[in-house]
Amino acid sequence: MAIGSPSPPAGEIASLDDAGPEHRAEVEGNLQQQQAPCTPKEITAKPKRKTQTLLSFYKKIEGAVGDLQVQGQQDDLADQDQNPQSNENVVLEDEAPSRQRSPKVQRLNSDASVLVVERDPGLRCQIWEYPVDEQDEARRIYMMHGPYHFLMDEYPLSGSKKHPRRFQAHWFKSFPWLEYSPDKDAAFCFPCYLFSKKPSGRAGSDAFTVKGFRSWKKVNEGTKCAFLSHMGSDCNSAHSYNVKCFDNLQNQSGHIRNVFKKQTNEDIRRNRLRLRVSIDTVRWLAFQACAFRGHDESPTSKNQGNFLEMVKLLAAYDEEVKAVVLGNAPGNAKYTSPKIQKEILNMMACNVQKAIRTEIGDAKFCLIVDESRDESRREQMALVVRFVDQEGFIRERFLDIVHVHDTTSATLKQELCSVLSFHKLDVHNIRGQGYDGASNMRGEWNGLQAKFAADCPYAYYVHCFAHQLQLALVAASKEVLEVQNFFEHLSFVVNTVVSSSKRNDDLHANQVAEMELLAELNELETGRGANQIGTLKRSGDTRWSSHYDSVCSLIKLYKPTFLVLKDIANTKGPGTSQTVRGKAAGAVTLMMSFDFVFILHLMKELMGITDLLCKKLQHKSQDIVNAMDDVATTKKLLQNLREHGWDNLISDVISFCMKHEIAYPNMEDFYADFIRSRAANETTVEHHYRYDVFTVAIDQQAQELNCRFSEQATELLMLCTSLDPRDSFSLFNIDNVCTLASKFYPADFSEQERRTLRCQLRHYEHDVPTNPKFQNLTSVADLCRRLVETKKAEDYYLIDRLIRLVLTLPVSTATTERAFSAMKLLKTRLRNKMEDEFLRDCMLIYIEREIAIKFTTDAIIDDLYAKKNRKVRLK
């Protein structure tokens, strides 16, 4: 979007829906004239404004006018400027350097129009181009976020070809007011942008505000440094004046309104207490994923909603709180309106995002992305950032959720770049990508991973291990005919029982009766939490561990399920049909067959092994080296089951058949195989079940794991195992580690550092593996933390850097899946009208509550007070 486009007067916008066609065309034409010139490349062209009287800015909007209706509320009067138009919020939204939008006014909530502005100084319009009543509001928003310090490892070269120069990151420390625009590769002055007037036309008057400064050779010239010249030698320079204005705007206590209208310390304390109650209520509701508002919040309502009811509860337990909230609060400063609730929630969410960005620092990071539909059928893209913090812990932080209109790779990349730019995260610092197996994500030519790899070739893509494991299970089941038929029969049995509430109740009743009988016979262990009433679970190809859960639930509820189906098959009369009885009879026949019982137990054993691996892969602290080792362990368990598991399996199956009175064949008899065209006397029953079913099913599973999780699949994963500390660093290899650094991470190690790395590895080889503090480590993540704890990371800083890069590689997208689970809790059928910004704020606070809980209520109050002018003093 072109930034800083002046919003049209409220009176004009409000009149569009009620006006005639001729007047509507005239107003729309005027709006286009106002917005068209304000593009990032033509910010010097001032848009023409329609001739208006002073009263047109103060014209009251009456009634509901489309989406731009402004609902006045008494609670919000204290948070508005004296000019009624100041109730329009100014929200920051960063774009990727290559992304530009057309100027427009976006609706981000239901009670105000929101002007979207740009943070990149090379793309945003000037403050003096905003309407006068919106300028202070925009300044405060920018001041909250501070100068745009976009950090890069290497900035682009510019200037003469013989002596090219570039911007330097350390200039930010020497000149805190400095800003850098990735779009223009230019420097800007933050205070001058906020408070300078329209350029006079003199040469250089717009260098640090409009055009940007790019003459890098003039920076390091001693007293002639361009930055020092811009600052001026005395306090009368334009820069010094703008810095003074900056400090004055931050000091709200010196505002002329507060000078004329004095408020005592007691008044300020009461005001803060009133707002404290609202903030604590919003925080608690957000942590519990509860709705804020009620259906009827009028004073006569029996239930005014969670927020107001919680405020009343707090007031009931404290007389001091009761004296300042709700009915005892001033009519213009109750701090209970929906607008205030969203403002508090947004402030908390912004603080969480800032904390995550601070936690990332200058570390390399990985993108973990997935998309899903919410309750209102909007496609939402969740973004999780994986990195290693200063203490050596692997962190996967939920950073944002973005509504995307389509799921094409180009759209996803555009939105992701916008979010990264907002948080000053450089695309070139991406060292890993983690997605599911969708073609728009993993495509080698036009997929999302390919588009990011084009910008940063070291952003290595790793297919989610958990998704690969699930796909391996599904693929293996389709290759064995008996197993594929079993899962179809399993779904048939489960759906027949759980599709009806009455049948589900009968299942519970039969389960209780069976438990009582087994308890009387002392064949059932009792205790707290044991023998819970359950139901059958459906399996799904895209749900992790769902097949294993479905098999286990049927084994546990085998007899109650059989009795329910038998009851349905024998019941005649009204309310039943022959079709239902026939399906139930067919399900009973399936359950009483030896084939069904045998494969039921085989799948339990087989999927029990892979289910353990799937659960391990979902841990946030899992690293890719450890994950590869878990896959290798799973292969060994499968091989052990193939070689030594037959006797135990067939013994359990026969015991199960005897318990449930199911006929089982003699293993020495001949088996009539009608499918494989064998004669009846060529194979035995044992041979068929052991070699045609048991062995083939395990071999297919092992083959799928080898194809999808092979350690030889990529050289990167192979070399990473050289850093594994298990078995006293038995896999450690200096040559492999050096190859890993030079071949896969050349941007992170200079030629000199690669030579130094080999020297450090030689000392590391004789120091760390023999050190008692590094014994019994189980993963590379443990090694990274131990290096930090023992301060060995300072001695082997290059090895520590390489380990952190390896740990950045993702293992699974489980964190994004958990984010979507939180989204389902928050955006329910009764809350399906939540706007995207409100949903994002709720999800951030709910998911990252360990960060959100660290912010004190007083700090949030101070942030709210600094955001805009308020009639009620809070400091």
N, C-alpha and C positions, 0 to 999 in steps of 0.2 A: 504494500500500500504506500502511496505517496504520503509522507508524514507531515503532520501539522496543517492539514487543510482546514480552513475555517469552517466551522459547522454553521449551517444556515440558521437564521433566527427561529426560535421556537414557534413564533406565530405563523411563519411560513409553512413549517413542517406540519403543524397541526391542522392547517387549512386544506391540505391536499385531498383528504378523503371526502370532505364535505363540499368541495368546490365543484363547479361545472367543468366540462371538458376544456373550454377555452381558457379559463383561469388556471386549470391544472397544467395545461401545456405551457402557459406563460411562466408559472412558478418553476416547473421542471427545467425549462430553458435557463432561467436565472441560476438555478442550482448547478447546472452543468457549466455555466460560465464561471461560477465561483470555484468549482473543483478542478476543472480541466487544466489550468495552468500550473497547479501545484504538484508537480512531479519531481522526483529526486534529481533529475538532470536539468530542470529548468526552474530552480527555486528562486532565481532572481526576478522572474516575471510575477509581479504581484497580481493576484486575482481581482477582477472587478467585482465590487459589491453593489448590490441593488440599493438605490437611494432609499433611505429609511429615516423615519423620525426617531427621536430618542425613545418615545413611548413604545415603539414596536419591539424594543428589547425587553420591555417589562410587561408585555401583553400576557395576560393569564390564559393558560390552556384550560378549557372547560370541557368536561365530559371525556368519554373514551374515544380516542382518535387512532384507530388501528393499533399498531404495535408501539407507537410513540406516545402513548398516553402516560402522563405524569400524575401519579396519585399522591397528592399532598397529604402528609401525615404530621401531626403535632410533634411526634417524637423526633423528627428530622429537622425541625426549625433551628435547633441549636447548632446543627452541622452545616448550615448553608451560609454563604456570604450575604452581605446586604443586598447584592444584586441577585434577583431570583434565578438567573440563569446559571449560577454557580453550582446548582445541584447536579449538573452533569459531570460525571466522573471522567478523569483522564487516565487511561490505562496504557501501560507500556506493553508493546509487543514487538519483539525483535524479529528480523527476517534474516535469512541467509544472505551472504554478500551478493549472490547472483539473482536473488529473488526480489521482484518489485511488484507492488500492487497498485491498482488504480485507486484514486482517492475516494473515500466513502465514509459514511458514519455507520458503524456496526452496532447492532443491538446485542449486548451481552447479558442483560438482565431484564426483568419484566417491568421495572419502574423508572428507568431512565435511559436516555440515549448515551452511548459511550463513545467518545472520540478516541480512536486508536492512533497512537503515535509510535515513532520509530526511535530506537536507541542508537543505532549506528549513526555517528555524526555525519557521515558522508551521504546518507539517504534522507535524513529528517529535514523538514522545513524549519524555518526560523521562528523563534518565539514571537517576534514582532508581527508575524503573519497570522497569529491566532487572534480571535476576537479579544478585546481588552479584558472582558470579564473572565476569560478562560486562561489568561497568561499566568497568573499566580498559581492556579491549580496545576498547570503543566510543569511549572518550575518546581513545585513541591514534589511532584512525582519523580522528576529527574533527580532531584536532590536526595530522595530516599534511596535510589539505586546507585548514586555516585557516578564519577567519571567512567567512561567506557574503556577500561583497560583490557584490550584484547591481546592476550599473550600467545605468542607463536615461538616455535624453536628458531625459525629463520624467517624473517620478513622478506618480501620481494625486493629485488634490486631495482634501482632506478638511477637516472642521471646519465652522464656520458658513458660511452661504451668502454673507454680506456680506464676510467676510475669510477665504476658504479658504486653506489652506497645504498644503505638500507636503514630503516628505522631500528632502534635498539630498545629492547624491553627494559633495560635498567634506567632509561629516562623517566619512566613512571615514578620511580622512587625519588629521583632528584627533583622532578616537577610534578607533584601530585595532581595539579589541575589539568594535566595533559590527557588528551584522548586520542585514540587511534581508530581510523576507519579502514576496515579490510576492503571495502568496496572501492574507495578512492586511493588507498595507500597514502593517506595524508594524516597530518596531525591537526588537532583542534584544541581550543581552549574552552574548558567546561564553564567557568564563571562568565566569560565573555559571551558565550552562546546564550546563557540564561538571561543576561541583563543588558547586553549591548543593543543599541538602537539600529535602525536601518542604516547600512553603510552610506557614507557621505559621498562616495565616488572617488575619494582620494586613493592613490595607489597604496596598496597594502592594508587598507582599512577593513577589508573582509577576508584577510589571509587566514586567520585562525577561527573564523566563524562560518563563512559561506563556502569559500573555495577550498580551504585547507592548505596546510603548509607542507611542502615536499622537498625543499632545498636542504637535504640532510648535511651537505658539506659545510653549511653555515652554522651548524649546531656547536661543534667543538672548536670554537675559535676564541676561547678565553673570554675576555670582557665583551667581545663582539658577537658572542653567541646569540643566535636569533631568538632563542627562548628567553634569555635574559633581557634582550632588547624589547621583547614583547611585554615583559613584566614591568619594565621601566625602572629608572633609578630612584624614584621618590614615590611618595604616597599619592601624588596628584596624577599619576598615569591612569589611562583608561582601564587597564587591567586591575590596578589597585582599587579603583572606584567600584568595579564590578565585584571584586572579592569582598569589599565592604558591604555591598548590597546583598551578597550571598549570606554573609554572617548575620545581617540584620533580619533577613527573611527567616532564618533559622531560629532567631530569638523572638518567639511569639509573645513573650511577656512584655516586650517593648513596643508591641503594636499600639497604635494610637487609641484603638477602642479600649484596650486594657488599661491604658494610662488614664483615660477619662473615667472609666468605670472600675473602681477598685473592688477587688474581692479579697476577703480575709482568708487567712490560712485555714480557718475552720470551714469556710465555703469550699475551698479547693479540696480539703479532705473529704467532705461529704460528696462532692462531685466524683472524686476518684472511687470512693466506696460504691457509689451507684453503678459506675461503669465496671467496677471489679466484679460485681454480682453477675452482670450480663456476660462478661468474658468467661468467668468460671462456668457458667451455665452452658455457653456455647462449646467450651472445651469438653465438658463432660458428655454432652450429647454427641459431639463428633467422635469421641473415643469409643462410645457405645454404638455408633452407627444408627442413631435414632433420628426420627424426623423432628424438625424444629417446630413447624407450625401445625395448628389444628384446623379442622374444618370450619369451626365457628369460634373466633377469638373475641367476640363481643363480651362486654362485662356481664351480661345475663346468661352467658353460656355455661353449661354444666362442666364442660371440658374445654379449656382454652388452648389446648395444645401443650406439648412437652415443655417448650421454653417457658411460657408464662406460668405453668403449673410448678415448674422447678423453682422459678423466682419466688413464687408465693411460699413454697416449702422452705426455702432459705430464710425468707422474711419471718416465718413462723417460729424459727429457732433462735432469732437474734433480734432484739428490740432495736438495736442501732441500725441494722439493715432495714428493718421494717419502716423506720422513720424516714428513709431516703428513697425508697423504691415504689414503683407502681403509683397508687393514688396519692402518696405523699411526696412524689417527685414533682419538680416544676413541669408545667404543661408543655414546655418546649424542650425538655431535656430528660426524657424518661429512659432513653437508650434501650428500648425494647422492640422497636419496629423491625420488620423484615430486612429493611435496607441496612440498619445498624448491625443486625445479626450477620448478614453476608459480608459486610465490611470487616467485622472482627474476624470472621472465618478466613477471609482472603488475606488479612494481615498475618495470621498465624501460618497459613500455607506458604506465603512468600518467605517468611522467616525459616520455615523448614527447607525450602529450596535453596536459600542462601547458605544455610548450614551444610547442606549436602555439597554445594559448590565449594565451600571452604574446605570441606573434608577431602574433596578430590584434589584440590590444590593444583600443582603442575604435573600430577601423575598421569601416565597413559591410562586409557580406559577402554572398555568394551561396550558395545551397544547390544542390548537384548530386547528384541521387539516382537510383538505379536498383536493381532487385532481380533476383535470380537464385537458382536452386536449387543447393544444394551436393551433395556426393556422397551424403549421407544423406537427401536429399529434403526438406531444410529450406529454407524460403524465407528468404533472407538479403537485407537491405536495406543497401546501402553508402551512406555519407554522406561527401561531399567538400565542403569549404568553400573557396570561391574569394574571394580578397581581395587588396588591394595593400598590401605591407608598408611599413615606414618608408623604405626606400631606393628605393621606386618600382617594385619588381619584382612582377609578377603571380604569386601563389602559389595553387596548388590542392593542399590538404593533405587526405589521407585521415584523417578524424577518428574514425570508428567504423563498426562493422558490427553490425546488430541483427537478431535472429531475430524475424520477424513470423509470426503464425499465419495471416493472410490478407492479401491485397493491396488491400483496400478503401482508399479515400482517407482515411476517418476513422481507420482503424487506423494507417496510415502517418503521418498528421499527429500522432497521439497519441504514437507512438514517437519521432518527430523532435523534438517539443516536450520530451519527457523527456530526450533527449540534450543538446539546447540548454540546458535548465535546469541540467543537471549541470555543464556547462562555463561557466555564468553568461553565456550568450549570449542577448541579448534578441531576441525575435521581431520587434520593431519596428525592429531594425537590419538586417533582410534587405532587400537591394536588387536581388535577382535570383533567379530560379529556373530551373534547367536540368534537363529531363527528356527521355525519349524520347517517342515518339508514342502510347504506350498511353493508352487512354481514361480509366483511373483516375488518370492523371497530368495530362493536358492538358485534361480536361473543363472546359468553361466554367461549368458550374453546380455539379457535385458533384465535380469533379476536385481533386487535391491542390493544384494551383496556384491554384484558385479559393478553397479554404479558407484558404490562407496570405494570399491577396490580401484576404480579408475582414478579417483581423487587421492586415495591413500593406498598404495600397493601393499602396505604392511598390515592392513586391516583384514586379518585372516578369518575366513568364514568356517565355523564349526557347526555342523548339523546337530541339533538338539539330540543328545544321547537317549533321553527318555522316549522321544518320538520315534527314534530309530528302533528302539527296543520293542515298542508297541507294533510298529510296522513289521518287524521280524516275526513277532508272534502271529500276526494275521497272515503273513505270507506263508509261514510254515504250516499253518492249519489248512491252507488251501491246497497244499501240495499232496497231503495224505488224504485219500478219499474217505477213510473211516473217520478221521478226525473232523473233516469238514462236515460230514453228515451228523456227527455227534453235536457240534455246535448249533446246527439247525434244529436238531431235536431238543437240545437244551433250551433254546429260545422258545420253542413251541410249548414245552412243559411249563416254563416259568411264566410266560405270558398268559397261559390258560388259567393259572392260579391267581396271579396278582392283578389281572385286568378287572376284577370285580371286587367291590368292597365286601360283599357277603362271603365270597370265597376266602378272602384274606382274613376275615374274622373267624371263619371255620378253621383256617390254618393255625391261628393263634390258639383256639380252643383245643385242637388236637395236640398242639405242642405242649400246652399246660398239662393235659391229661397224661401224656407220655412222661413228662418230668416227674409228676406225682408217682407214677408207677415205678419208675426207675429209682426214685428216692426211697420208696418202701422196700425195694429189693436191695438197697445199699449198693446200687450200681452207678450212682451219680454223685459226684463230688459237690458238696454245697459250701457256700461261703458268700461273703459280701461281694456283690458285683458279678457273681457267677450265674450262669444259666439264664441269661436275659432273653426275653421274648423277642424274636426277630422275624424277618420275612425274607423271601427270595429276592435276589438281586439280578437285575438285567445286565447283560454284557454289551459292550459297544466297542467298535473298532478304534475309535478315537479317544476312548477314556482309558487312562493308565490303570492297570491292575484290575480292570473291570471283569475280565474273563476269569481270573483267579478267584475273585470275590464271589462271582456267580457260582462257580464249581463248589467252593467251600460251603456256601449257604445251602446248596441242594443236598450235599452229603450230611450236613447237620440236621436238616429238616426233611430227610428222605421219607420217613414213615408218615409224618403228618401230611406231607404233600401227596403221598400215595393215597391216604385215606380221603382227602378232599377230592381228588380226581375220581376215585372209586364211587364216592357219594354222588357226584355229578352224573356219572355214567348210569347209575341205577335209579336216579330220581326221575319220576314221571309225573305228568300232570301239568296244570297251568303254571306259567312262568318259565318253563323249560322247553327247549326245542330239540328236534332230532339232530340238528347240526351240532349243537353244543354237546349233547350226549355222545355223539360220534367222535368229536374231538377229544373229549375226556377219556373215552374208551381207548382211543389211539395212544394217548399219552400214558395211560396205565400199561398198555402193552409194551411201550418203549421202556418204561421204568423197570419192568419185570424181565427184561432181556439181559443176558450176560454181556453182550457186546457193549450196551450202554453203561453198565456198571464198571466194566473193565476200563473203558476209555475215560470214564469219570474219574477214577482213581489215578490213571496215568497222567491226565492233565493236572491233577492236583500236585503230583510229585514234580512234573516238568515245569509248571508255571510257578510253583513255590520257589524254585531256584531263581528264575528270572525276575520274579516279583521282588525278591530281596535286593537284587541289583537295581531295579527301577526306583525303589525307595531310597537307596544310597545316592542315586544320581540327583535327587531332588534337594539335597542339602545345599545351602548357599555357600558353605565353606569348602565344598568339593572342588578339587583342582583336577585338571585334565590328565595329569600323570597318574594320579590316584584312580581316576575313573577308568583309564585304560587298564590298570592293574586289576580293578574289580571285574572288568569284562573278561580278562584272562582267567581270573578265579572262577567265574561263572562257567567258562568253557571246560575247566577241569572238573567242576562238579557235574556237568552234563556227561562228560566222558566217564566219570566214576559211576553215575547212575546207569549208563549204558552197559558197563562191564560187570557191575556187582549189584544192581538194583532189581533185577528180575525176580529173584526168589522172594524178597520181602514184599514186592508189589503183588505177585500172584497170591501170596499168603493172605494179605490184607483183603484182596478182592473176594477170595473164597470165604473168608470169615464174614465179610459183609453180606454175601449172598446167603449164607447159612442163617445169619441173624434176621434177615428180612424175607426168608423163605423163597429165595430166587433160585431157580434151577440153573446149575452150572455143568458144563460138559466134562467128560473125562479127558484129561490132557493127552492120553495115549491113543485116543480114537482118531480115525482118519477124518480130515476136514474136507468137506465138499466146497471147493472154491469155484463159484460160477463166474467170477469176474476175471480172474487171471487165467482161465482156460486150462486148469490143471485137472487131472483125473482124480477121482475120489480117494484113490489109494496111494497118491504121490506125496501127500503131506499130512502131518498130524495137526491136531488142534493146538498143541503147544507151539509147534513150529510157526503156525499162522499168527498167533497172537504175539509171540516173542520176536519174530524176525520181520513179518510183514506189517506189523503195527507198532510194537514197542520200539524196536531198533530204528525203523524208518522214521518215526516221529522225532526221535532224539537226533538222528542224523540231519534231518531237515532243519531242526532248530539250530544245531551247531553250525550248519552250512550258512544259514542266514546271519548268524552272529559273525562268522568269519568274513562274509561279504561286506557287512555294514560296520564292523568294529575292528577290522584287521589292523594290527600294529604296523604292518607294512604299507598301509593305504597311503600315508603321507610321510615324507621324510621329516617334517616338522615334529610330529608326534613321536617319532622314533628318537630324534635327538633330545627331546624334552626328558625322556626317561633317564638320560645321563645325570640329571640333577636329583634323582630320587635318593633320599637318604636311608632308605630301608636296608636291612641286612648289612649294616655298617658301611654304607655307601659302596656296595659291591658293584653297582652299575656306573659308578663315576668314571668318566673318560674325558681327559683334557681336550683331545682333538675334536671329539663330538661337541663339546661345549663351545669351543672356539668356532666350529663350523656353524653352530646354531646362531651365534652372535653375528658372524660375518655374512652369512647367506640369507638369513631371515630377518635380521634387525640391523641392517647397515645404517639406517638413519639415526639409530640410537647410540651407535658407537663409531667414533672417528677412527681413522687409521692408526693414530697414536694410541687411542684407548684400546684397540684390539690387540696391539702388542703388549700393552700394560696388563690386559686381561689374562693373557697366557702366563705372565709372571705371577699375577695374583693366584691363579689356579695352582701353580706349583707350590706356593706356600700354603694355600688352602688344603691341598691334598695331604700334607704332613701335619697340619694343625687341627682342622675341624674333625675329621673322622676319628681321631684318637682322643679327642677332648671328651671327658666324662659328661659334660653338659649337653653334648650332642648325641648321646646314646639313646636308643629305643625311640627314635623319631619314626613316625608312620607315614608322613606325607611331605611334599615340598612346602605346603602351607605351614606345617609345624617348623620346618627348617627356616623359613623366612622370619617367623616370629622369634625363634631362638636366636637368630643372628642379631635381631634388634635388641632383645633382652640382654644379651651378653656384650653388646656394643661391637661385635665383630663386623657388623654391617658397615661401620666406619672404616675398618681396615680393608675389607673386601667390598668396597662400594660398587665396583663394576659387576662382581658376581651377584650382589644384592639387586642391582638394577636388572640383570638378566632374569633372575628368579621372579621378580615382580612382573616382568613382561610375560613370562610363561604362565604365571598364576592369573593373569588378566584374561587368558583364553577361556571362553565359556564352556560349561558342561551341559546345561539344560536350560530350558525356558520356564522352569518351574516358578520363578518369581513373578513372571508376567501372568502365569495361570492363577497364582494366588491373588494378584491384583484384580483379575476379572471376577474371582470369587467375592472379593470385597465389593466390586461394583454391583454384583447381584444383591448383596445385602443392603447397599445404599439406595440404588435406583430400582425400587420395587414397582409392582403394579400400581400401588397407591401413590407412588412418587415418580411416575413416569414422565412428568413435565419438568423435571430438573434441567436447568440449562447447563451447558458444557462447563462453564467457569465454576459454577456452584458444585457440580459433580467432581471436578478436578480438585477443588479445595477440600472437599469432604474426604476424598480418597487419600490425598496426601497426608492429612492429619491422622486418619484411621490406620493407614498402613505404616507410616513412619512415626508412630506415637512415641517411640523411645527418644526421638529427637524433639518432637513437639512438646513433650512434657518438661523439657529443660528450660523453656522460655517462661520467665516469671510473668505474673499478671501485671506488675508495675512496668516492666519493659514493654509489654504490648500496649499499655495505656500511653506511654511516652511516644511510641511509634504512631499511634492513632492521632495523637495531638500534633505531631509534626507533619502529618499528611496534609492537613488542610486547616484553614482558619476556622475557629469555633468560638461562638459567643461565650460558652461556658468554659472557664479556665480550669485546666487540669494540672498546671504546674505553676 
